[in-house]
Each structure stands twice: as C-alpha cells, then as structure tokens.
Amino acid sequence: MRHYFEFEKYNTNYKKEILAGFTTFLTMAYIIIVNPAILEAAGIPKGPSMVATIFTAFLGTLFMGLYAKRPFAIAPYMGENAFIAYTVVRVLGYSWQTALGAIFIGGVLFTILTILRIRSWMASAIPEGLKYSFAVGIGLFLTFIGLNDTGIVSIGTPGAPVRLGNILDPATILAVLGVILIGFLMVRKIKGAILTGILAVTVLSFIVGVTPLPDKLISYPPDLSPIFLKLDIRGSLTWGFFAVILTVFVMDFVDTMGTLIGVSARSGLLDENGNLPEIEKPMLVDALATIAGALMGTTTSGTFIESAAGIEAGGRTGFTSIVTALLFLLALFFSPFLTAVPAHAYGPALIIVGMLMISAIKKINLEDYSELIPAFATIILMSFTYNIGVGMTAGFILYPLFKVLNGQIRSIHPGMWVLGILSLLFYLFYPYA
C-alpha cells in the first residue's frame, strides 16, 4: 500500500494521511446537510437527497484515491446546486428531473473530452501566472467563506455589501479562539494543528452550550428510490435548454480545472512547467462522479476546495482521499453526530488555509500588466462574485485580450483561444436572474 501511493516520494506516512483525511472530511461535512437543503428548493426531497450527496461523495472520493492517487475530495459543488435550484427550476421553470438530465449530459461530455485528452490539453494551455492566480483566488474565496460562516463578517446592505459581524456573539468568539489556537499550534510547528483546532472548538462549543449535542449518534439512511434514476435526459435535449447545458458545462469545467490547479499549486504537486502530472486522471474522476451523481439524484460534482485543508494537514497521496471517502460512507449512519461540527469550528480552518494559499501571489509577474490584469481580475472576481467560475472565465477572456494589445499574440497557446471563446459564450448565454 505504501508503495502503491508512493509515500516515500511525497515524504508522508499513514498517520499524516489519516489525519489529513479526517481534516478534509470535517471541513466539508457541511455538504451533507447544506446540499439537500438547497436542492429542496428545487423540489428534490431532503432525505433521499442527503443519501445521494453522501453516495456521490463516497464513490467519487474513493475513485480519486484509488485511481488518480490524489488527496482531493469529491462532492456536489456549491454554486452549481444553487444555480440549478434557484435559477433553472425556480426562475426558468424547468423540472429538477430535466435539470439532472443536463448535468448527466455535461458529465458524459466531460468524460469524452477527458478520454480524448482535450481537457488536459486546455489545462496545459493556461499560462503559469493565471494558474497561480487560481490558488490565490481560491485562498481568498475560502477565507471569505470562513469569515462569513463564523460570523466574523456578515452580509450588509446594498450600499455596503459586507460588514463586521457581532464579535461578542458566543459562536463568533469561539471562532476567533479557533483561529488563534490553530495559528498558535502552527507557530509552534505542532502537527495536526488544523484538525486539533476544529475538534477543540467543537468540544468547547458543546461544553459551553453554544452547539447542542446531537439527539442521537446513529440513524438509518433514508430511502433513495424517490430520486434514483429519475433524471429526464430527453427533456433537456431542447434548444431552449441549450443555455442551461452550456452554463453547467462551463461552470463545472472551470471550477474543476481551477480547483485542481489551485490546490495543487499550494501543495507542491505541480511540475516545473506549472502543470499537474496526469491531470486527466482526477478530471476523469470528476466527470464520472458527475454522471453518478445525476443518476442518483444530485447536482454537478467535482473536486472540493476544502481539500486544501487536508493537504495543509499533510495529505499528499490518494490514501488521504480513501480515508475521507470512508468517513462519508460512515456518515450514512452517523450523520447526526458527524454533522454536529458547527460552522464556527471548521470556519477557522478555512480562514487559515486561505491565508496559506495566498503565498502563490509571489509567483505572478506583477511587473507585466498584461499578466497582472488578468490575474487580478481572476482573484478578485472569485471572491467578490462568490463564484470561482466567474473569476476564471474573466481571466480566460482578459489574458488573450491583453496579450494581443501588448503585441504578444504569438505567445498565446491555441488552447487559450478555446477557453476564451467558451468563457465568452458563458457570459452571453448565462441565464441572468
């Protein structure tokens, strides 16, 4: 097993990988509750949706570990689920069955493009500066999520979209203590700082009564049959639904690419040319997980940015993903206990990981404005639109534009033109609501 995952190559061991797997799981276990809650707005029943979420995360993450051998966790994407629930179903009036049909089609297209190595070709076309801007943007995005989840930052008014939260709220105080604790442990170079911080704040939250103890530890999973294989592929194959399929396709394409490259940049998994070796393997896992998810009754799945937390905890191989996958499987029966970890416990971990990821900014050429402007747009739009895909597509459009304006058209990889055109189509056909 050690040789299969190349522990020696990455200077890791079972202890590090197991710790990393637990850390990744705890930072993203919220998806078990949040994804069904969002999809319920589309009419998908919450109980079966939770089972579909867990099964998709388990199968995708397990395959990521065994086949791609990367420490990345798979689950239904945030953002894509809200797009399906609130835009496609609630605003445009399509059924959730038809929406799942579009997601299935997107997954099949991704599988074909991955097998043909077209996705990896386009990934290698992305210039190094943009790749590192993904890491920085994702880092700030994670930080913003953490600040908001913990209550340190709150949603404001139209004139001032964000504001300082109630720092005197007990949950927020615990979150601030969590940030300080993790930071202290890291300063002292104590291993497992992130996971220790999450568990410590969770226990303290139980003790002081901020978070109620779960009513029960074990429960039987709900029946999946109400949503299993209920997708409507034929209904999604209409011209009127083209914009939805295109949007789902582009959002998943750029989210997966950005997350894989951004997280890999922080973990040192990129090669000397700034590429992730064998990137088609995790991309194929992402595509197959999307197909499996649509069949089971949930939305687009892919690599979660919270995987960065496990990587910071020492995860470097697919064994980390296997541990995370098994924890998702356990969640089928232990979901009342495992989902009791409050946002103010895992939020500090996201803030700290975001802090660590912005170090990639030093690898961006800040003196060349044709490099800086696209990178800057990528970084700020990821956070300020609360959407990784929006930031990436902006960068894909602006990079070739400013290279042409700078007289460097020959330096543009052909794949960047493809990404730029796809990104333009994304903005032209996006069903704004």
BELDA-V453259 format. One record per pair of residues at least 24 apart in sequence whose ideal C-beta (glycine too) atoms are under 10 Angstrom apart, sorted by the first residue. I is the first residue (numbers start at 0). J is the second residue. Records with the same first field share a line. If there is no record, write none. Layout:
# BELDA-V453259
I: J + J
This chain:
# BELDA-V453259
0: 318 + 321
1: 316 + 318
3: 65 + 68 + 316 + 317 + 318
4: 64 + 65 + 68 + 70 + 315 + 316 + 317 + 318 + 319 + 320 + 321
5: 68 + 315 + 316 + 317
6: 315 + 316 + 318
8: 315 + 316
9: 70 + 266 + 267 + 268 + 313 + 314 + 315 + 316
10: 313 + 315
11: 70 + 313 + 314 + 315 + 316 + 318 + 319
12: 313 + 318
13: 318 + 322
14: 190 + 191 + 313
15: 190 + 191 + 312 + 313 + 314 + 315 + 316 + 318 + 319
16: 64 + 70 + 309 + 312 + 313 + 314 + 315 + 316 + 317 + 318 + 319 + 320 + 321 + 322
17: 312 + 313 + 314 + 318 + 319 + 321 + 322
18: 190 + 191 + 193 + 194 + 195 + 309 + 312 + 313 + 314 + 319 + 322
19: 70 + 191 + 193 + 194 + 306 + 308 + 309 + 310 + 311 + 312 + 313 + 314 + 315 + 316 + 318 + 319 + 320 + 322 + 323
20: 60 + 64 + 70 + 72 + 194 + 309 + 312 + 314 + 318 + 319 + 320 + 321 + 322 + 323 + 324 + 325 + 326
21: 191 + 193 + 194 + 197 + 198 + 309 + 312 + 314 + 319 + 322 + 323 + 326
22: 191 + 192 + 193 + 194 + 195 + 196 + 197 + 198 + 305 + 306 + 307 + 308 + 309 + 310 + 311 + 312 + 313 + 314 + 319 + 322 + 323 + 345 + 348 + 352
23: 60 + 70 + 71 + 72 + 193 + 194 + 303 + 305 + 306 + 307 + 308 + 309 + 310 + 311 + 312 + 314 + 319 + 320 + 322 + 323 + 326
24: 56 + 60 + 72 + 194 + 305 + 308 + 309 + 319 + 322 + 323 + 324 + 325 + 326 + 327 + 329 + 330 + 337 + 340
25: 193 + 194 + 197 + 198 + 201 + 305 + 308 + 309 + 323 + 326 + 337 + 340 + 344 + 345 + 348
26: 72 + 141 + 145 + 193 + 194 + 197 + 303 + 304 + 305 + 306 + 307 + 308 + 309 + 312 + 340 + 344 + 345 + 346 + 348 + 349 + 352
27: 56 + 60 + 72 + 73 + 74 + 77 + 303 + 304 + 305 + 306 + 308 + 309 + 323 + 327 + 345 + 349
28: 56 + 74 + 305 + 323 + 326 + 327 + 330 + 334 + 337 + 338 + 339 + 340 + 345
29: 74 + 77 + 148 + 305 + 338 + 340 + 341 + 342 + 345 + 346
30: 55 + 56 + 72 + 74 + 75 + 76 + 77 + 80 + 303 + 305 + 327 + 338
31: 56 + 74 + 327 + 330 + 331 + 334 + 337 + 338
32: 334 + 338
33: 75 + 77 + 80 + 81 + 338 + 342
34: 74 + 75 + 76 + 77 + 79 + 80 + 81 + 84 + 297 + 298 + 300
35: 75 + 80 + 221 + 297
36: 80 + 84
37: 75 + 77 + 78 + 79 + 80 + 81 + 82 + 83 + 84 + 85 + 298
38: 75 + 80 + 81 + 83 + 84 + 88 + 95 + 98 + 99 + 226 + 296 + 297 + 298
39: 84
40: 80 + 81 + 83 + 84 + 85 + 88 + 89 + 95
41: 80 + 81 + 83 + 84 + 85 + 87 + 88 + 89 + 93 + 94 + 95 + 96 + 98 + 99 + 298
42: 84 + 88 + 89 + 94 + 95 + 96 + 226
43: 80 + 83 + 84 + 88 + 95 + 96 + 98 + 99 + 225 + 226 + 229 + 296 + 297 + 298
44: 221 + 222 + 225 + 226 + 296
45: 221
46: 220 + 221 + 222 + 223 + 225 + 226
47: 220 + 221 + 222 + 223 + 224 + 225 + 226 + 227 + 229 + 295 + 296 + 297
48: 75 + 80 + 95 + 221 + 223 + 225 + 226 + 295 + 296 + 297 + 298
49: 220 + 221 + 223 + 297 + 330 + 331 + 334 + 338
50: 220 + 221 + 222 + 223 + 224 + 226 + 227 + 295 + 296 + 297 + 331 + 334
51: 75 + 221 + 223 + 226 + 227 + 291 + 292 + 293 + 294 + 295 + 296 + 297 + 298
52: 80 + 292 + 295 + 296 + 297 + 298 + 300 + 327 + 330
53: 220 + 223 + 295 + 297 + 327 + 328 + 329 + 330 + 331 + 332 + 334
54: 220 + 223 + 227 + 291 + 292 + 294 + 295 + 296 + 297 + 327 + 328 + 331
55: 288 + 289 + 291 + 292 + 293 + 294 + 295 + 296 + 297 + 298 + 299 + 300 + 327
56: 288 + 292 + 297 + 300 + 303 + 323 + 324 + 326 + 327 + 328 + 330
57: 323 + 324 + 325 + 326 + 327 + 328 + 329 + 330 + 331
58: 284 + 287 + 288 + 291 + 292 + 295 + 300 + 324 + 327 + 328
59: 284 + 285 + 286 + 287 + 288 + 289 + 291 + 292 + 300 + 301 + 302 + 303 + 320 + 324 + 327
60: 284 + 288 + 300 + 302 + 303 + 306 + 317 + 319 + 320 + 321 + 322 + 323 + 324 + 325 + 326 + 327 + 328
61: 284 + 317 + 320 + 321 + 323 + 324 + 325 + 327 + 328
62: 280 + 281 + 283 + 284 + 285 + 287 + 288 + 291 + 317 + 320 + 321 + 324
63: 280 + 281 + 283 + 284 + 285 + 288 + 302 + 306 + 317 + 319 + 320 + 321 + 323 + 324
64: 284 + 316 + 317 + 318 + 319 + 320 + 321 + 322 + 323 + 324 + 325
65: 284 + 317 + 318 + 320 + 321 + 324
66: 280 + 281 + 283 + 284 + 287 + 317 + 320
67: 259 + 277 + 278 + 279 + 280 + 281 + 282 + 283 + 284 + 285 + 302 + 317 + 320
68: 277 + 280 + 281 + 315 + 316 + 317 + 318 + 319 + 320 + 321
69: 259 + 262 + 263 + 266 + 268 + 275 + 277 + 278 + 280 + 281 + 284 + 302 + 306 + 310 + 314 + 315 + 316 + 317 + 319 + 320
70: 262 + 263 + 266 + 268 + 306 + 307 + 309 + 310 + 312 + 313 + 314 + 315 + 316 + 317 + 318 + 319 + 320 + 321 + 322 + 323
71: 255 + 258 + 259 + 262 + 263 + 266 + 268 + 281 + 284 + 285 + 301 + 302 + 303 + 304 + 305 + 306 + 307 + 309 + 310 + 314 + 317 + 319 + 320 + 323
72: 302 + 303 + 304 + 305 + 306 + 308 + 309 + 314 + 319 + 320 + 322 + 323 + 324 + 326 + 327
73: 255 + 281 + 284 + 285 + 287 + 288 + 289 + 291 + 292 + 300 + 301 + 302 + 303 + 306 + 320 + 323 + 324 + 327
74: 288 + 292 + 297 + 300 + 301 + 302 + 303 + 305 + 306 + 323 + 327
75: 102 + 288 + 289 + 292 + 295 + 297 + 298 + 299 + 300 + 301 + 303
76: 250 + 251 + 254 + 255 + 258 + 285 + 289 + 292 + 297 + 298 + 299 + 300 + 301 + 302 + 303 + 304 + 387 + 388
77: 144 + 254 + 298 + 303 + 304 + 385 + 386 + 387
78: 250 + 251 + 254 + 298 + 299 + 384 + 385 + 386 + 387 + 388 + 389
79: 105 + 246 + 247 + 250 + 251 + 254 + 289 + 298 + 299 + 300 + 301 + 386 + 388
80: 297 + 298 + 299 + 300
81: 298 + 385 + 386
82: 243 + 246 + 247 + 250 + 298 + 299 + 386 + 388 + 429 + 430 + 432
83: 243 + 246 + 247 + 297 + 298 + 299
84: 298
85: 432
86: 243 + 246 + 429 + 430 + 431 + 432
87: 240 + 242 + 243 + 246 + 247 + 298 + 430 + 432
89: 432
90: 430 + 431 + 432
91: 239 + 240 + 242 + 243 + 430 + 432
93: 231 + 234 + 235 + 237 + 239 + 240 + 243
94: 229 + 231 + 234 + 235
95: 226 + 229 + 230 + 231 + 296 + 298
96: 226 + 229 + 230 + 231 + 232 + 234 + 235 + 296
97: 230 + 231 + 232 + 233 + 234 + 235 + 236 + 237 + 240 + 243
98: 230 + 231 + 234 + 235 + 240 + 243 + 247 + 293 + 298
99: 226 + 228 + 229 + 230 + 231 + 232 + 234 + 235 + 292 + 293 + 294 + 295 + 296 + 297 + 298 + 299
100: 229 + 230 + 231 + 232 + 233 + 234 + 235 + 236 + 240 + 243 + 244 + 293
101: 230 + 231 + 232 + 234 + 235 + 236 + 240 + 241 + 243 + 244 + 245 + 246 + 247 + 248 + 293 + 298 + 299
102: 230 + 235 + 243 + 244 + 247 + 248 + 251 + 289 + 290 + 292 + 293 + 294 + 297 + 298 + 299 + 300
103: 230 + 231 + 232 + 235 + 289 + 290 + 291 + 292 + 293 + 294
104: 230 + 232 + 235 + 236 + 240 + 244 + 247 + 248 + 289 + 290 + 293
105: 235 + 243 + 244 + 245 + 246 + 247 + 248 + 249 + 250 + 251 + 252 + 286 + 289 + 290 + 293 + 299
106: 247 + 248 + 251 + 285 + 286 + 287 + 288 + 289 + 290 + 291 + 292 + 293 + 294 + 299 + 300
107: 232 + 286 + 287 + 289 + 290 + 293
108: 244 + 247 + 248 + 251 + 252 + 286 + 289
109: 248 + 251 + 252 + 255 + 282 + 283 + 285 + 286 + 287 + 288 + 289 + 290 + 299 + 301
110: 282 + 283 + 285 + 286 + 287 + 289 + 290
111: 286
112: 248 + 252 + 279 + 282 + 283 + 286
113: 278 + 279 + 280 + 281 + 282 + 283 + 284 + 285 + 286 + 287
114: 279 + 282 + 283 + 286
115: 279
116: 278 + 279 + 282
117: 279 + 414 + 417
118: 252 + 255 + 256 + 278 + 279 + 282 + 283 + 285 + 286
119: 256 + 274 + 275 + 277 + 278 + 279 + 280 + 282 + 283 + 414
120: 279 + 412 + 413 + 414 + 417
121: 252 + 256 + 395 + 412 + 413 + 414 + 415 + 417 + 418 + 421
122: 252 + 255 + 256 + 257 + 259 + 260 + 274 + 275 + 278 + 279 + 282 + 414 + 418
123: 272 + 273 + 274 + 275 + 278 + 412 + 414
124: 395 + 411 + 412 + 413 + 414 + 415 + 416 + 417 + 418
125: 256 + 257 + 260 + 273 + 274 + 391 + 394 + 395 + 398 + 412 + 414 + 415 + 418
126: 273 + 364 + 370 + 373 + 374 + 394 + 398 + 399 + 402 + 410 + 411 + 412 + 415
127: 264 + 269 + 272 + 273 + 274 + 362 + 363 + 364 + 370
128: 273 + 362 + 363 + 364 + 365 + 367 + 369 + 370 + 371 + 373 + 374 + 377 + 394 + 398
129: 257 + 260 + 273 + 363 + 370 + 373 + 374 + 377 + 391 + 394 + 395 + 397 + 398 + 415 + 418
130: 256 + 257 + 260 + 261 + 263 + 264 + 269 + 273 + 274 + 275 + 359 + 362 + 363 + 374 + 377 + 394
131: 260 + 261 + 264 + 265 + 269 + 273 + 358 + 359 + 360 + 361 + 362 + 363 + 364 + 374 + 377 + 378
132: 257 + 260 + 261 + 264 + 359 + 360 + 362 + 363 + 370 + 371 + 373 + 374 + 375 + 376 + 377 + 378 + 379 + 381 + 390 + 391 + 394 + 398
133: 253 + 256 + 257 + 258 + 259 + 260 + 261 + 262 + 263 + 264 + 356 + 359 + 374 + 377 + 378 + 381 + 387 + 390 + 391 + 394
134: 257 + 258 + 260 + 261 + 262 + 263 + 264 + 265 + 266 + 269 + 307 + 355 + 356 + 357 + 358 + 359 + 360 + 362 + 363 + 378
135: 261 + 264 + 265 + 353 + 356 + 357 + 358 + 359 + 360 + 361 + 362 + 363 + 374 + 375 + 377 + 378 + 379 + 381 + 382
136: 257 + 261 + 356 + 357 + 359 + 360 + 374 + 375 + 376 + 377 + 378 + 379 + 380 + 381 + 382 + 387 + 390 + 391 + 394
137: 257 + 258 + 260 + 261 + 262 + 264 + 265 + 304 + 307 + 352 + 353 + 356 + 357 + 359 + 378 + 381 + 382 + 387 + 390 + 391
138: 261 + 262 + 265 + 304 + 307 + 349 + 352 + 353 + 354 + 355 + 356 + 357 + 358 + 359 + 360 + 378 + 381 + 382
139: 353 + 354 + 356 + 357 + 360 + 378 + 379 + 381 + 382 + 383 + 390
140: 257 + 261 + 304 + 349 + 353 + 356 + 378 + 381 + 382 + 383 + 384 + 385 + 386 + 387 + 390
141: 261 + 304 + 305 + 307 + 308 + 346 + 348 + 349 + 350 + 351 + 352 + 353 + 354 + 355 + 356 + 357 + 381 + 382
142: 346 + 349 + 350 + 351 + 352 + 353 + 354 + 356 + 357 + 382
143: 349 + 350 + 353 + 381 + 382 + 383 + 385
144: 304 + 305 + 342 + 346 + 349 + 350 + 353 + 382 + 385
145: 174 + 177 + 178 + 342 + 343 + 345 + 346 + 347 + 348 + 349 + 350 + 351 + 352 + 353 + 354
146: 174 + 178 + 346 + 347 + 349 + 350 + 353
147: 342 + 346 + 349 + 385
148: 174 + 341 + 342 + 343 + 344 + 345 + 346 + 347 + 349 + 350
149: 173 + 174 + 175 + 177 + 178 + 200 + 341 + 342 + 343 + 344 + 345 + 346 + 347 + 349 + 350
150: 174 + 175 + 342 + 343 + 346
151: 175 + 178 + 343 + 346 + 347 + 350
160: 383
161: 383
168: 209 + 343
169: 204 + 207 + 208 + 209 + 210 + 343
170: 200 + 204 + 207 + 209 + 210 + 341 + 342 + 343 + 344 + 346
171: 209 + 343 + 346
172: 207 + 209 + 343
173: 199 + 200 + 201 + 203 + 204 + 207 + 209 + 210 + 341 + 343 + 344 + 346 + 347
174: 200 + 204 + 341 + 342 + 343 + 344 + 345 + 346 + 347 + 350
175: 343 + 347 + 350
176: 200 + 203 + 343 + 347
177: 201 + 203 + 204 + 343 + 344 + 345 + 346 + 347 + 348 + 350 + 351
178: 346 + 347 + 348 + 350 + 351 + 354
179: 347
180: 347
181: 311 + 347 + 348 + 350 + 351 + 352
182: 347 + 350 + 351 + 354
184: 351
185: 311 + 351 + 354 + 355
190: 312 + 313
191: 312 + 313
192: 311 + 312 + 348 + 351
193: 308 + 309 + 311 + 312 + 313 + 345 + 347 + 348 + 349 + 351 + 352 + 355
194: 308 + 309 + 312 + 313 + 348
195: 312
196: 344 + 345 + 347 + 348 + 351
197: 308 + 340 + 341 + 344 + 345 + 346 + 347 + 348
198: 340 + 344
199: 344
200: 340 + 341 + 343 + 344 + 345 + 346 + 347 + 348
201: 339 + 340 + 341 + 343 + 344 + 345
202: 344
203: 344
204: 339 + 340 + 341 + 343 + 344
205: 339 + 341 + 344
209: 341 + 343 + 344
210: 339 + 340 + 341 + 342 + 343 + 344
211: 339 + 341
212: 335 + 336 + 339
213: 333 + 334 + 335 + 336 + 337 + 338 + 339
214: 335 + 339
215: 333 + 335 + 336
216: 332 + 333 + 334 + 335 + 336 + 337 + 339
217: 332 + 333 + 334 + 335 + 336
218: 331 + 332 + 333 + 334 + 335 + 336
219: 331 + 332
220: 330 + 331 + 332 + 334
221: 331
223: 295 + 296
224: 296
225: 296
226: 294 + 295 + 296 + 297
227: 294 + 295 + 296
228: 293 + 294 + 295 + 296
229: 293 + 294 + 295 + 296
230: 293 + 294 + 295 + 296
232: 293
241: 428
242: 424 + 425 + 427 + 428 + 429 + 430
243: 428 + 429 + 430
244: 428
245: 421 + 424 + 425 + 427 + 428 + 429 + 430
246: 388 + 424 + 425 + 428 + 429 + 430
247: 289 + 298 + 299
248: 299 + 421 + 424 + 425
249: 388 + 391 + 392 + 395 + 418 + 421 + 422 + 424 + 425 + 426 + 428 + 429
250: 299 + 301 + 386 + 387 + 388 + 389 + 391 + 392 + 425 + 429
251: 285 + 286 + 289 + 298 + 299 + 300 + 301 + 388
252: 282 + 285 + 301 + 388 + 391 + 392 + 418 + 421 + 422 + 425
253: 386 + 387 + 388 + 389 + 390 + 391 + 392 + 394 + 395 + 418 + 421 + 422 + 425
254: 285 + 299 + 301 + 302 + 303 + 304 + 386 + 387 + 388 + 391
255: 281 + 282 + 284 + 285 + 286 + 288 + 289 + 299 + 300 + 301 + 302 + 387 + 388
256: 282 + 285 + 301 + 302 + 387 + 388 + 391 + 395 + 418
257: 302 + 304 + 377 + 381 + 387 + 388 + 390 + 391 + 392 + 394
258: 285 + 301 + 302 + 303 + 304 + 305 + 306 + 307 + 387 + 391
259: 285 + 301 + 302 + 306
260: 391
261: 302 + 304 + 307 + 356 + 359 + 381 + 387 + 391
262: 302 + 303 + 304 + 305 + 306 + 307 + 308 + 309 + 310 + 311 + 352 + 356
263: 302 + 306 + 307 + 310
264: 356 + 358 + 359 + 362
265: 307 + 310 + 311 + 352 + 355 + 356 + 357 + 358 + 359
266: 306 + 307 + 309 + 310 + 311 + 313 + 314 + 315 + 356
267: 310 + 315
268: 310 + 315
273: 362
280: 317
281: 317 + 320
284: 320
304: 349 + 352 + 353 + 356 + 387
305: 345 + 348 + 349 + 352
306: 352
307: 348 + 349 + 352 + 353 + 355 + 356
308: 345 + 348 + 349 + 351 + 352 + 353 + 355
309: 348 + 352
310: 352 + 355 + 356
311: 348 + 351 + 352 + 355 + 356
312: 348 + 352
353: 382
367: 401 + 405 + 407
368: 401 + 404 + 405
369: 397 + 398 + 399 + 400 + 401 + 402 + 403 + 404 + 405 + 406 + 407 + 410
370: 398 + 401 + 402 + 405
371: 401
372: 397 + 398 + 400 + 401 + 404
373: 397 + 398 + 399 + 400 + 401 + 402
374: 398
376: 401
388: 422 + 425 + 429
389: 422 + 425 + 426 + 429
391: 418 + 422 + 425
392: 418 + 419 + 421 + 422 + 423 + 424 + 425 + 426 + 429
393: 422 + 425 + 426
394: 418 + 419 + 422
395: 419 + 420 + 421 + 422 + 423 + 425
396: 420 + 421 + 422 + 423 + 425 + 426
397: 422
398: 422
